[in-house]
Amino acid sequence: MLKANVYVTLKEGVLDPQGDAVKKSLHVLEYQGVKEVRIGKFIEVCLESKDKESALRELEEMSDKLLANPVMEDYRVEIVEVE
């Protein structure tokens, strides 16, 4: 069995109102050194696959079709073997 960590982040230039709200809240809490906050998603997927290459292809397909919005978001897939 393989486990994949999928990290989804907004593309550069895409506005992030949630990140702006968190930044403002951190400033209220007196963390004035915070200059920017970008909010993303972390998704764990466990799957059975023959090998890492086919798993990676499948995960990229999943990410393009459902896990991320390729118009506004980038993603990175990291595969980890589990016992």
PyMOL Python script that loads the backbone (N, CA, C, O; Angstrom):
from pymol import cmd

cmd.read_pdbstr("""\
ATOM      1  N   MET A   1       0.853  -1.183   0.000  1.00  0.00           N
ATOM      2  CA  MET A   1       0.000   0.000   0.000  1.00  0.00           C
ATOM      3  C   MET A   1       0.889   1.233   0.000  1.00  0.00           C
ATOM      4  O   MET A   1       1.957   1.256   0.612  1.00  0.00           O
ATOM      5  N   LEU A   2       0.428   2.235  -0.689  1.00  0.00           N
ATOM      6  CA  LEU A   2       1.137   3.504  -0.746  1.00  0.00           C
ATOM      7  C   LEU A   2       0.263   4.602  -0.146  1.00  0.00           C
ATOM      8  O   LEU A   2      -0.965   4.562  -0.226  1.00  0.00           O
ATOM      9  N   LYS A   3       0.923   5.566   0.446  1.00  0.00           N
ATOM     10  CA  LYS A   3       0.218   6.749   0.930  1.00  0.00           C
ATOM     11  C   LYS A   3       0.780   7.931   0.174  1.00  0.00           C
ATOM     12  O   LYS A   3       1.988   8.043  -0.032  1.00  0.00           O
ATOM     13  N   ALA A   4      -0.112   8.808  -0.235  1.00  0.00           N
ATOM     14  CA  ALA A   4       0.317  10.016  -0.932  1.00  0.00           C
ATOM     15  C   ALA A   4      -0.139  11.236  -0.150  1.00  0.00           C
ATOM     16  O   ALA A   4      -1.257  11.292   0.363  1.00  0.00           O
ATOM     17  N   ASN A   5       0.739  12.192  -0.075  1.00  0.00           N
ATOM     18  CA  ASN A   5       0.410  13.495   0.478  1.00  0.00           C
ATOM     19  C   ASN A   5       0.283  14.448  -0.702  1.00  0.00           C
ATOM     20  O   ASN A   5       1.214  14.600  -1.493  1.00  0.00           O
ATOM     21  N   VAL A   6      -0.875  15.088  -0.813  1.00  0.00           N
ATOM     22  CA  VAL A   6      -1.109  16.033  -1.897  1.00  0.00           C
ATOM     23  C   VAL A   6      -1.222  17.422  -1.272  1.00  0.00           C
ATOM     24  O   VAL A   6      -2.080  17.672  -0.426  1.00  0.00           O
ATOM     25  N   TYR A   7      -0.341  18.314  -1.705  1.00  0.00           N
ATOM     26  CA  TYR A   7      -0.331  19.688  -1.211  1.00  0.00           C
ATOM     27  C   TYR A   7      -0.899  20.586  -2.307  1.00  0.00           C
ATOM     28  O   TYR A   7      -0.365  20.626  -3.415  1.00  0.00           O
ATOM     29  N   VAL A   8      -1.969  21.299  -2.005  1.00  0.00           N
ATOM     30  CA  VAL A   8      -2.628  22.169  -2.977  1.00  0.00           C
ATOM     31  C   VAL A   8      -2.479  23.610  -2.497  1.00  0.00           C
ATOM     32  O   VAL A   8      -2.822  23.938  -1.361  1.00  0.00           O
ATOM     33  N   THR A   9      -1.965  24.463  -3.377  1.00  0.00           N
ATOM     34  CA  THR A   9      -1.770  25.870  -3.031  1.00  0.00           C
ATOM     35  C   THR A   9      -2.309  26.751  -4.148  1.00  0.00           C
ATOM     36  O   THR A   9      -2.373  26.334  -5.304  1.00  0.00           O
ATOM     37  N   LEU A  10      -2.691  27.953  -3.800  1.00  0.00           N
ATOM     38  CA  LEU A  10      -3.150  28.904  -4.813  1.00  0.00           C
ATOM     39  C   LEU A  10      -1.978  29.323  -5.689  1.00  0.00           C
ATOM     40  O   LEU A  10      -0.851  29.467  -5.213  1.00  0.00           O
ATOM     41  N   LYS A  11      -2.254  29.515  -6.960  1.00  0.00           N
ATOM     42  CA  LYS A  11      -1.225  29.991  -7.874  1.00  0.00           C
ATOM     43  C   LYS A  11      -0.849  31.419  -7.509  1.00  0.00           C
ATOM     44  O   LYS A  11      -1.641  32.161  -6.928  1.00  0.00           O
ATOM     45  N   GLU A  12       0.376  31.786  -7.862  1.00  0.00           N
ATOM     46  CA  GLU A  12       0.858  33.150  -7.647  1.00  0.00           C
ATOM     47  C   GLU A  12      -0.075  34.111  -8.375  1.00  0.00           C
ATOM     48  O   GLU A  12      -0.436  33.872  -9.527  1.00  0.00           O
ATOM     49  N   GLY A  13      -0.459  35.176  -7.719  1.00  0.00           N
ATOM     50  CA  GLY A  13      -1.324  36.175  -8.340  1.00  0.00           C
ATOM     51  C   GLY A  13      -2.803  35.980  -8.068  1.00  0.00           C
ATOM     52  O   GLY A  13      -3.597  36.888  -8.311  1.00  0.00           O
ATOM     53  N   VAL A  14      -3.195  34.801  -7.563  1.00  0.00           N
ATOM     54  CA  VAL A  14      -4.599  34.560  -7.227  1.00  0.00           C
ATOM     55  C   VAL A  14      -4.852  35.139  -5.839  1.00  0.00           C
ATOM     56  O   VAL A  14      -4.117  34.850  -4.894  1.00  0.00           O
ATOM     57  N   LEU A  15      -5.883  35.950  -5.723  1.00  0.00           N
ATOM     58  CA  LEU A  15      -6.207  36.561  -4.427  1.00  0.00           C
ATOM     59  C   LEU A  15      -6.575  35.492  -3.402  1.00  0.00           C
ATOM     60  O   LEU A  15      -7.188  34.479  -3.740  1.00  0.00           O
ATOM     61  N   ASP A  16      -6.197  35.725  -2.155  1.00  0.00           N
ATOM     62  CA  ASP A  16      -6.458  34.775  -1.070  1.00  0.00           C
ATOM     63  C   ASP A  16      -7.122  35.513   0.096  1.00  0.00           C
ATOM     64  O   ASP A  16      -6.438  35.899   1.043  1.00  0.00           O
ATOM     65  N   PRO A  17      -8.446  35.717   0.042  1.00  0.00           N
ATOM     66  CA  PRO A  17      -9.126  36.450   1.117  1.00  0.00           C
ATOM     67  C   PRO A  17      -9.008  35.758   2.474  1.00  0.00           C
ATOM     68  O   PRO A  17      -8.945  36.423   3.507  1.00  0.00           O
ATOM     69  N   GLN A  18      -8.979  34.437   2.473  1.00  0.00           N
ATOM     70  CA  GLN A  18      -8.836  33.711   3.745  1.00  0.00           C
ATOM     71  C   GLN A  18      -7.447  33.971   4.334  1.00  0.00           C
ATOM     72  O   GLN A  18      -7.315  34.186   5.539  1.00  0.00           O
ATOM     73  N   GLY A  19      -6.431  33.952   3.506  1.00  0.00           N
ATOM     74  CA  GLY A  19      -5.077  34.256   3.969  1.00  0.00           C
ATOM     75  C   GLY A  19      -4.974  35.675   4.494  1.00  0.00           C
ATOM     76  O   GLY A  19      -4.309  35.919   5.501  1.00  0.00           O
ATOM     77  N   ASP A  20      -5.634  36.626   3.811  1.00  0.00           N
ATOM     78  CA  ASP A  20      -5.632  38.025   4.277  1.00  0.00           C
ATOM     79  C   ASP A  20      -6.297  38.151   5.645  1.00  0.00           C
ATOM     80  O   ASP A  20      -5.817  38.889   6.505  1.00  0.00           O
ATOM     81  N   ALA A  21      -7.401  37.433   5.847  1.00  0.00           N
ATOM     82  CA  ALA A  21      -8.102  37.482   7.135  1.00  0.00           C
ATOM     83  C   ALA A  21      -7.219  36.919   8.248  1.00  0.00           C
ATOM     84  O   ALA A  21      -7.181  37.464   9.352  1.00  0.00           O
ATOM     85  N   VAL A  22      -6.513  35.829   7.955  1.00  0.00           N
ATOM     86  CA  VAL A  22      -5.617  35.241   8.964  1.00  0.00           C
ATOM     87  C   VAL A  22      -4.470  36.197   9.265  1.00  0.00           C
ATOM     88  O   VAL A  22      -4.085  36.360  10.423  1.00  0.00           O
ATOM     89  N   LYS A  23      -3.925  36.827   8.236  1.00  0.00           N
ATOM     90  CA  LYS A  23      -2.832  37.796   8.450  1.00  0.00           C
ATOM     91  C   LYS A  23      -3.292  38.937   9.346  1.00  0.00           C
ATOM     92  O   LYS A  23      -2.577  39.324  10.270  1.00  0.00           O
ATOM     93  N   LYS A  24      -4.488  39.486   9.082  1.00  0.00           N
ATOM     94  CA  LYS A  24      -5.018  40.575   9.914  1.00  0.00           C
ATOM     95  C   LYS A  24      -5.204  40.122  11.357  1.00  0.00           C
ATOM     96  O   LYS A  24      -4.899  40.863  12.291  1.00  0.00           O
ATOM     97  N   SER A  25      -5.702  38.914  11.534  1.00  0.00           N
ATOM     98  CA  SER A  25      -5.894  38.386  12.893  1.00  0.00           C
ATOM     99  C   SER A  25      -4.561  38.208  13.609  1.00  0.00           C
ATOM    100  O   SER A  25      -4.458  38.475  14.806  1.00  0.00           O
ATOM    101  N   LEU A  26      -3.542  37.760  12.882  1.00  0.00           N
ATOM    102  CA  LEU A  26      -2.217  37.623  13.494  1.00  0.00           C
ATOM    103  C   LEU A  26      -1.657  38.981  13.894  1.00  0.00           C
ATOM    104  O   LEU A  26      -0.993  39.099  14.924  1.00  0.00           O
ATOM    105  N   HIS A  27      -1.918  39.998  13.095  1.00  0.00           N
ATOM    106  CA  HIS A  27      -1.477  41.347  13.457  1.00  0.00           C
ATOM    107  C   HIS A  27      -2.189  41.823  14.720  1.00  0.00           C
ATOM    108  O   HIS A  27      -1.577  42.458  15.578  1.00  0.00           O
ATOM    109  N   VAL A  28      -3.492  41.515  14.835  1.00  0.00           N
ATOM    110  CA  VAL A  28      -4.239  41.869  16.048  1.00  0.00           C
ATOM    111  C   VAL A  28      -3.621  41.177  17.268  1.00  0.00           C
ATOM    112  O   VAL A  28      -3.597  41.737  18.364  1.00  0.00           O
ATOM    113  N   LEU A  29      -3.126  39.966  17.066  1.00  0.00           N
ATOM    114  CA  LEU A  29      -2.470  39.222  18.152  1.00  0.00           C
ATOM    115  C   LEU A  29      -1.017  39.654  18.342  1.00  0.00           C
ATOM    116  O   LEU A  29      -0.260  39.021  19.079  1.00  0.00           O
ATOM    117  N   GLU A  30      -0.643  40.734  17.671  1.00  0.00           N
ATOM    118  CA  GLU A  30       0.661  41.386  17.800  1.00  0.00           C
ATOM    119  C   GLU A  30       1.808  40.615  17.151  1.00  0.00           C
ATOM    120  O   GLU A  30       2.951  40.724  17.594  1.00  0.00           O
ATOM    121  N   TYR A  31       1.517  39.840  16.110  1.00  0.00           N
ATOM    122  CA  TYR A  31       2.562  39.209  15.298  1.00  0.00           C
ATOM    123  C   TYR A  31       2.779  40.101  14.076  1.00  0.00           C
ATOM    124  O   TYR A  31       2.392  39.757  12.959  1.00  0.00           O
ATOM    125  N   GLN A  32       3.398  41.238  14.312  1.00  0.00           N
ATOM    126  CA  GLN A  32       3.544  42.258  13.276  1.00  0.00           C
ATOM    127  C   GLN A  32       4.528  41.857  12.183  1.00  0.00           C
ATOM    128  O   GLN A  32       4.519  42.450  11.104  1.00  0.00           O
ATOM    129  N   GLY A  33       5.360  40.881  12.433  1.00  0.00           N
ATOM    130  CA  GLY A  33       6.342  40.446  11.438  1.00  0.00           C
ATOM    131  C   GLY A  33       5.744  39.626  10.305  1.00  0.00           C
ATOM    132  O   GLY A  33       6.429  39.346   9.321  1.00  0.00           O
ATOM    133  N   VAL A  34       4.480  39.236  10.425  1.00  0.00           N
ATOM    134  CA  VAL A  34       3.837  38.442   9.381  1.00  0.00           C
ATOM    135  C   VAL A  34       3.524  39.346   8.199  1.00  0.00           C
ATOM    136  O   VAL A  34       2.753  40.296   8.332  1.00  0.00           O
ATOM    137  N   LYS A  35       4.109  39.063   7.057  1.00  0.00           N
ATOM    138  CA  LYS A  35       3.934  39.897   5.866  1.00  0.00           C
ATOM    139  C   LYS A  35       2.922  39.310   4.890  1.00  0.00           C
ATOM    140  O   LYS A  35       2.267  40.062   4.168  1.00  0.00           O
ATOM    141  N   GLU A  36       2.777  38.000   4.850  1.00  0.00           N
ATOM    142  CA  GLU A  36       1.817  37.386   3.938  1.00  0.00           C
ATOM    143  C   GLU A  36       1.428  36.007   4.466  1.00  0.00           C
ATOM    144  O   GLU A  36       2.248  35.290   5.039  1.00  0.00           O
ATOM    145  N   VAL A  37       0.167  35.655   4.260  1.00  0.00           N
ATOM    146  CA  VAL A  37      -0.339  34.317   4.613  1.00  0.00           C
ATOM    147  C   VAL A  37      -1.091  33.791   3.400  1.00  0.00           C
ATOM    148  O   VAL A  37      -1.942  34.483   2.841  1.00  0.00           O
ATOM    149  N   ARG A  38      -0.781  32.581   3.001  1.00  0.00           N
ATOM    150  CA  ARG A  38      -1.484  31.916   1.902  1.00  0.00           C
ATOM    151  C   ARG A  38      -2.046  30.611   2.471  1.00  0.00           C
ATOM    152  O   ARG A  38      -1.322  29.836   3.096  1.00  0.00           O
ATOM    153  N   ILE A  39      -3.319  30.380   2.252  1.00  0.00           N
ATOM    154  CA  ILE A  39      -3.983  29.191   2.764  1.00  0.00           C
ATOM    155  C   ILE A  39      -4.053  28.150   1.650  1.00  0.00           C
ATOM    156  O   ILE A  39      -4.363  28.478   0.504  1.00  0.00           O
ATOM    157  N   GLY A  40      -3.763  26.897   1.992  1.00  0.00           N
ATOM    158  CA  GLY A  40      -3.828  25.805   1.026  1.00  0.00           C
ATOM    159  C   GLY A  40      -4.534  24.606   1.627  1.00  0.00           C
ATOM    160  O   GLY A  40      -5.191  24.710   2.663  1.00  0.00           O
ATOM    161  N   LYS A  41      -4.392  23.460   0.962  1.00  0.00           N
ATOM    162  CA  LYS A  41      -5.018  22.226   1.431  1.00  0.00           C
ATOM    163  C   LYS A  41      -3.961  21.129   1.493  1.00  0.00           C
ATOM    164  O   LYS A  41      -3.013  21.110   0.708  1.00  0.00           O
ATOM    165  N   PHE A  42      -4.146  20.221   2.441  1.00  0.00           N
ATOM    166  CA  PHE A  42      -3.302  19.036   2.559  1.00  0.00           C
ATOM    167  C   PHE A  42      -4.240  17.836   2.515  1.00  0.00           C
ATOM    168  O   PHE A  42      -5.174  17.750   3.312  1.00  0.00           O
ATOM    169  N   ILE A  43      -3.999  16.913   1.593  1.00  0.00           N
ATOM    170  CA  ILE A  43      -4.877  15.757   1.410  1.00  0.00           C
ATOM    171  C   ILE A  43      -4.032  14.484   1.471  1.00  0.00           C
ATOM    172  O   ILE A  43      -3.020  14.375   0.780  1.00  0.00           O
ATOM    173  N   GLU A  44      -4.448  13.524   2.297  1.00  0.00           N
ATOM    174  CA  GLU A  44      -3.800  12.208   2.354  1.00  0.00           C
ATOM    175  C   GLU A  44      -4.638  11.219   1.566  1.00  0.00           C
ATOM    176  O   GLU A  44      -5.855  11.149   1.739  1.00  0.00           O
ATOM    177  N   VAL A  45      -3.990  10.459   0.703  1.00  0.00           N
ATOM    178  CA  VAL A  45      -4.679   9.438  -0.080  1.00  0.00           C
ATOM    179  C   VAL A  45      -3.917   8.130   0.084  1.00  0.00           C
ATOM    180  O   VAL A  45      -2.724   8.060  -0.213  1.00  0.00           O
ATOM    181  N   CYS A  46      -4.606   7.093   0.555  1.00  0.00           N
ATOM    182  CA  CYS A  46      -4.009   5.762   0.646  1.00  0.00           C
ATOM    183  C   CYS A  46      -4.551   4.937  -0.513  1.00  0.00           C
ATOM    184  O   CYS A  46      -5.757   4.911  -0.759  1.00  0.00           O
ATOM    185  N   LEU A  47      -3.651   4.266  -1.219  1.00  0.00           N
ATOM    186  CA  LEU A  47      -4.112   3.496  -2.366  1.00  0.00           C
ATOM    187  C   LEU A  47      -3.230   2.272  -2.582  1.00  0.00           C
ATOM    188  O   LEU A  47      -2.063   2.234  -2.192  1.00  0.00           O
ATOM    189  N   GLU A  48      -3.833   1.280  -3.216  1.00  0.00           N
ATOM    190  CA  GLU A  48      -3.084   0.103  -3.616  1.00  0.00           C
ATOM    191  C   GLU A  48      -2.697   0.299  -5.069  1.00  0.00           C
ATOM    192  O   GLU A  48      -3.530   0.653  -5.903  1.00  0.00           O
ATOM    193  N   SER A  49      -1.450   0.070  -5.359  1.00  0.00           N
ATOM    194  CA  SER A  49      -0.967   0.278  -6.711  1.00  0.00           C
ATOM    195  C   SER A  49       0.194  -0.672  -6.967  1.00  0.00           C
ATOM    196  O   SER A  49       0.870  -1.115  -6.038  1.00  0.00           O
ATOM    197  N   LYS A  50       0.411  -0.976  -8.238  1.00  0.00           N
ATOM    198  CA  LYS A  50       1.504  -1.879  -8.614  1.00  0.00           C
ATOM    199  C   LYS A  50       2.861  -1.264  -8.311  1.00  0.00           C
ATOM    200  O   LYS A  50       3.765  -1.933  -7.810  1.00  0.00           O
ATOM    201  N   ASP A  51       2.990   0.029  -8.626  1.00  0.00           N
ATOM    202  CA  ASP A  51       4.280   0.696  -8.430  1.00  0.00           C
ATOM    203  C   ASP A  51       4.075   2.200  -8.265  1.00  0.00           C
ATOM    204  O   ASP A  51       2.983   2.724  -8.489  1.00  0.00           O
ATOM    205  N   LYS A  52       5.129   2.867  -7.877  1.00  0.00           N
ATOM    206  CA  LYS A  52       5.056   4.307  -7.612  1.00  0.00           C
ATOM    207  C   LYS A  52       4.733   5.115  -8.868  1.00  0.00           C
ATOM    208  O   LYS A  52       4.016   6.113  -8.800  1.00  0.00           O
ATOM    209  N   GLU A  53       5.262   4.683 -10.009  1.00  0.00           N
ATOM    210  CA  GLU A  53       5.033   5.432 -11.245  1.00  0.00           C
ATOM    211  C   GLU A  53       3.552   5.447 -11.625  1.00  0.00           C
ATOM    212  O   GLU A  53       3.005   6.496 -11.967  1.00  0.00           O
ATOM    213  N   SER A  54       2.905   4.276 -11.562  1.00  0.00           N
ATOM    214  CA  SER A  54       1.475   4.242 -11.903  1.00  0.00           C
ATOM    215  C   SER A  54       0.650   4.974 -10.844  1.00  0.00           C
ATOM    216  O   SER A  54      -0.353   5.611 -11.167  1.00  0.00           O
ATOM    217  N   ALA A  55       1.070   4.883  -9.583  1.00  0.00           N
ATOM    218  CA  ALA A  55       0.378   5.608  -8.516  1.00  0.00           C
ATOM    219  C   ALA A  55       0.488   7.112  -8.747  1.00  0.00           C
ATOM    220  O   ALA A  55      -0.485   7.845  -8.572  1.00  0.00           O
ATOM    221  N   LEU A  56       1.657   7.561  -9.135  1.00  0.00           N
ATOM    222  CA  LEU A  56       1.863   8.990  -9.380  1.00  0.00           C
ATOM    223  C   LEU A  56       0.994   9.471 -10.540  1.00  0.00           C
ATOM    224  O   LEU A  56       0.389  10.540 -10.456  1.00  0.00           O
ATOM    225  N   ARG A  57       0.928   8.698 -11.612  1.00  0.00           N
ATOM    226  CA  ARG A  57       0.069   9.062 -12.744  1.00  0.00           C
ATOM    227  C   ARG A  57      -1.393   9.164 -12.304  1.00  0.00           C
ATOM    228  O   ARG A  57      -2.103  10.100 -12.672  1.00  0.00           O
ATOM    229  N   GLU A  58      -1.828   8.178 -11.509  1.00  0.00           N
ATOM    230  CA  GLU A  58      -3.204   8.151 -11.024  1.00  0.00           C
ATOM    231  C   GLU A  58      -3.489   9.357 -10.112  1.00  0.00           C
ATOM    232  O   GLU A  58      -4.542   9.986 -10.213  1.00  0.00           O
ATOM    233  N   LEU A  59      -2.553   9.661  -9.241  1.00  0.00           N
ATOM    234  CA  LEU A  59      -2.726  10.784  -8.313  1.00  0.00           C
ATOM    235  C   LEU A  59      -2.740  12.123  -9.050  1.00  0.00           C
ATOM    236  O   LEU A  59      -3.481  13.030  -8.670  1.00  0.00           O
ATOM    237  N   GLU A  60      -1.939  12.251 -10.082  1.00  0.00           N
ATOM    238  CA  GLU A  60      -1.958  13.482 -10.865  1.00  0.00           C
ATOM    239  C   GLU A  60      -3.294  13.637 -11.583  1.00  0.00           C
ATOM    240  O   GLU A  60      -3.818  14.745 -11.699  1.00  0.00           O
ATOM    241  N   GLU A  61      -3.843  12.522 -12.064  1.00  0.00           N
ATOM    242  CA  GLU A  61      -5.167  12.539 -12.682  1.00  0.00           C
ATOM    243  C   GLU A  61      -6.229  12.964 -11.663  1.00  0.00           C
ATOM    244  O   GLU A  61      -7.078  13.808 -11.952  1.00  0.00           O
ATOM    245  N   MET A  62      -6.171  12.369 -10.469  1.00  0.00           N
ATOM    246  CA  MET A  62      -7.120  12.703  -9.401  1.00  0.00           C
ATOM    247  C   MET A  62      -7.024  14.188  -9.051  1.00  0.00           C
ATOM    248  O   MET A  62      -8.038  14.861  -8.868  1.00  0.00           O
ATOM    249  N   SER A  63      -5.809  14.678  -8.962  1.00  0.00           N
ATOM    250  CA  SER A  63      -5.591  16.075  -8.589  1.00  0.00           C
ATOM    251  C   SER A  63      -6.136  17.008  -9.656  1.00  0.00           C
ATOM    252  O   SER A  63      -6.777  18.010  -9.341  1.00  0.00           O
ATOM    253  N   ASP A  64      -5.883  16.681 -10.924  1.00  0.00           N
ATOM    254  CA  ASP A  64      -6.386  17.520 -12.024  1.00  0.00           C
ATOM    255  C   ASP A  64      -7.904  17.514 -12.101  1.00  0.00           C
ATOM    256  O   ASP A  64      -8.512  18.535 -12.421  1.00  0.00           O
ATOM    257  N   LYS A  65      -8.527  16.367 -11.809  1.00  0.00           N
ATOM    258  CA  LYS A  65      -9.973  16.233 -11.970  1.00  0.00           C
ATOM    259  C   LYS A  65     -10.783  16.652 -10.745  1.00  0.00           C
ATOM    260  O   LYS A  65     -11.913  17.119 -10.887  1.00  0.00           O
ATOM    261  N   LEU A  66     -10.218  16.490  -9.534  1.00  0.00           N
ATOM    262  CA  LEU A  66     -11.027  16.716  -8.340  1.00  0.00           C
ATOM    263  C   LEU A  66     -10.314  17.416  -7.188  1.00  0.00           C
ATOM    264  O   LEU A  66     -10.867  18.342  -6.594  1.00  0.00           O
ATOM    265  N   LEU A  67      -9.108  16.992  -6.867  1.00  0.00           N
ATOM    266  CA  LEU A  67      -8.465  17.477  -5.642  1.00  0.00           C
ATOM    267  C   LEU A  67      -8.022  18.937  -5.730  1.00  0.00           C
ATOM    268  O   LEU A  67      -7.978  19.638  -4.719  1.00  0.00           O
ATOM    269  N   ALA A  68      -7.695  19.391  -6.938  1.00  0.00           N
ATOM    270  CA  ALA A  68      -7.258  20.777  -7.126  1.00  0.00           C
ATOM    271  C   ALA A  68      -8.005  21.378  -8.303  1.00  0.00           C
ATOM    272  O   ALA A  68      -8.509  20.664  -9.170  1.00  0.00           O
ATOM    273  N   ASN A  69      -8.067  22.688  -8.320  1.00  0.00           N
ATOM    274  CA  ASN A  69      -8.623  23.412  -9.460  1.00  0.00           C
ATOM    275  C   ASN A  69      -7.426  23.938 -10.253  1.00  0.00           C
ATOM    276  O   ASN A  69      -6.834  24.949  -9.876  1.00  0.00           O
ATOM    277  N   PRO A  70      -7.063  23.259 -11.352  1.00  0.00           N
ATOM    278  CA  PRO A  70      -5.842  23.625 -12.072  1.00  0.00           C
ATOM    279  C   PRO A  70      -5.826  25.053 -12.621  1.00  0.00           C
ATOM    280  O   PRO A  70      -4.759  25.567 -12.958  1.00  0.00           O
ATOM    281  N   VAL A  71      -6.971  25.689 -12.715  1.00  0.00           N
ATOM    282  CA  VAL A  71      -7.015  27.069 -13.186  1.00  0.00           C
ATOM    283  C   VAL A  71      -6.454  28.011 -12.126  1.00  0.00           C
ATOM    284  O   VAL A  71      -5.755  28.973 -12.447  1.00  0.00           O
ATOM    285  N   MET A  72      -6.764  27.728 -10.861  1.00  0.00           N
ATOM    286  CA  MET A  72      -6.387  28.636  -9.766  1.00  0.00           C
ATOM    287  C   MET A  72      -5.340  28.064  -8.815  1.00  0.00           C
ATOM    288  O   MET A  72      -4.726  28.808  -8.050  1.00  0.00           O
ATOM    289  N   GLU A  73      -5.134  26.745  -8.857  1.00  0.00           N
ATOM    290  CA  GLU A  73      -4.283  26.113  -7.859  1.00  0.00           C
ATOM    291  C   GLU A  73      -3.177  25.272  -8.500  1.00  0.00           C
ATOM    292  O   GLU A  73      -3.326  24.724  -9.592  1.00  0.00           O
ATOM    293  N   ASP A  74      -2.071  25.198  -7.775  1.00  0.00           N
ATOM    294  CA  ASP A  74      -0.983  24.278  -8.093  1.00  0.00           C
ATOM    295  C   ASP A  74      -1.054  23.141  -7.081  1.00  0.00           C
ATOM    296  O   ASP A  74      -1.636  23.292  -6.007  1.00  0.00           O
ATOM    297  N   TYR A  75      -0.465  22.013  -7.426  1.00  0.00           N
ATOM    298  CA  TYR A  75      -0.400  20.914  -6.460  1.00  0.00           C
ATOM    299  C   TYR A  75       0.928  20.195  -6.586  1.00  0.00           C
ATOM    300  O   TYR A  75       1.602  20.245  -7.615  1.00  0.00           O
ATOM    301  N   ARG A  76       1.277  19.528  -5.504  1.00  0.00           N
ATOM    302  CA  ARG A  76       2.502  18.729  -5.443  1.00  0.00           C
ATOM    303  C   ARG A  76       2.139  17.420  -4.780  1.00  0.00           C
ATOM    304  O   ARG A  76       1.466  17.412  -3.750  1.00  0.00           O
ATOM    305  N   VAL A  77       2.577  16.307  -5.358  1.00  0.00           N
ATOM    306  CA  VAL A  77       2.271  14.984  -4.824  1.00  0.00           C
ATOM    307  C   VAL A  77       3.546  14.372  -4.283  1.00  0.00           C
ATOM    308  O   VAL A  77       4.590  14.399  -4.934  1.00  0.00           O
ATOM    309  N   GLU A  78       3.449  13.820  -3.080  1.00  0.00           N
ATOM    310  CA  GLU A  78       4.579  13.160  -2.425  1.00  0.00           C
ATOM    311  C   GLU A  78       4.111  11.752  -2.052  1.00  0.00           C
ATOM    312  O   GLU A  78       3.135  11.606  -1.317  1.00  0.00           O
ATOM    313  N   ILE A  79       4.785  10.726  -2.541  1.00  0.00           N
ATOM    314  CA  ILE A  79       4.376   9.339  -2.263  1.00  0.00           C
ATOM    315  C   ILE A  79       5.262   8.760  -1.158  1.00  0.00           C
ATOM    316  O   ILE A  79       6.486   8.890  -1.174  1.00  0.00           O
ATOM    317  N   VAL A  80       4.590   8.115  -0.194  1.00  0.00           N
ATOM    318  CA  VAL A  80       5.270   7.522   0.945  1.00  0.00           C
ATOM    319  C   VAL A  80       4.827   6.071   1.061  1.00  0.00           C
ATOM    320  O   VAL A  80       3.627   5.796   1.048  1.00  0.00           O
ATOM    321  N   GLU A  81       5.752   5.148   1.174  1.00  0.00           N
ATOM    322  CA  GLU A  81       5.392   3.756   1.351  1.00  0.00           C
ATOM    323  C   GLU A  81       5.013   3.513   2.813  1.00  0.00           C
ATOM    324  O   GLU A  81       5.672   4.002   3.730  1.00  0.00           O
ATOM    325  N   VAL A  82       3.935   2.746   3.009  1.00  0.00           N
ATOM    326  CA  VAL A  82       3.526   2.356   4.357  1.00  0.00           C
ATOM    327  C   VAL A  82       3.430   0.844   4.410  1.00  0.00           C
ATOM    328  O   VAL A  82       3.208   0.182   3.397  1.00  0.00           O
ATOM    329  N   GLU A  83       3.598   0.315   5.600  1.00  0.00           N
ATOM    330  CA  GLU A  83       3.550  -1.143   5.762  1.00  0.00           C
ATOM    331  C   GLU A  83       2.174  -1.590   6.206  1.00  0.00           C
ATOM    332  O   GLU A  83       1.944  -2.785   6.393  1.00  0.00           O
TER     333      GLU A  83
END
""", "prot")
cmd.dss("prot")
cmd.show_as("cartoon", "prot")
cmd.util.cbc("prot")
cmd.orient("prot")
